[in-house]
């Protein structure tokens, strides 16, 4: 395959995003195990710190060419990234890893509407129909027997909103600026915000608990789920549309559910499965375009 042509670059971008979804899917299990021992914001602070140090070490020379506009753009991405992960991590503390993974992927429905708002690109009838189906799917996944919604589900829903903002603005900024430098900047900003808010939100943290499997899990989250995945996302989105990127990235939910069932022993009930089917039906409908003669 010739990577110099457009098709070759797009194919590699798709592969990169699929790898990202697999790693993110496994990350739900690691996060679920870690958040029971380390408070959420400190967990994010450590995770982003590991990724930032590794990124700066690898791309130090490339950062010498950074511009002021890249710093501003990367900082906004870092804010979206931090808020979305903070909500997701707190949500994971109060709900299951499989539900957390699926509700997060609602960003795939939100992306077309955000494009309408920011880029004046009107959503299609398919996008609107998909949003309605997604609401029913979310209800089956999130609503309990007494029709109440778990606080973790609500937090995860807002997390999906900020992930949608992140995807839309990554697409906008990677068209103009270097995706690698944007990745480094957003990671550093997320690290700074995490360390500032961690003691305010959660007080002191006993770092003595970080040992053995927890330490290995944090290294995995920092290097693979954060550094490598966001590099692949930012570079991949430079060559793909945001709608295409979001539909591929949404499959983290599939891998998240699979890893949760295998490693956490979570049970897939008929109600949860029906909700998941509706969500993915909405995703397919949102992306479907009828061929014209």
Secondary structure, 3 states (H helix, E strand, C coil): CCCCCHHHHHHHHHHHHHHHHHHHHHHHHHHHHHHCCCCHHHHHHHHHHHHHHHHHHHCHHHHCCCCHHHHHHHHHHHHHHHHHHHHHHHHHHHCCHHHHHHHHCCHHHHHHHHHHHHHCCCCCHHHHHHHHHHHHHHHHHHECCCCCECHHHHHHHHHHHHHHHHHHHHHHHHCCCCHHHHHHHHHHHHHHHHHHHHHHHHCCCCHHHCCCHHHHHHHHHHHHHHHHHHHHHHHHHCCCCHHHHHHHHCCHHHHHHHHHHHHHCCCCCHHHHHHHHHHHHHHHHHHCCCCCC
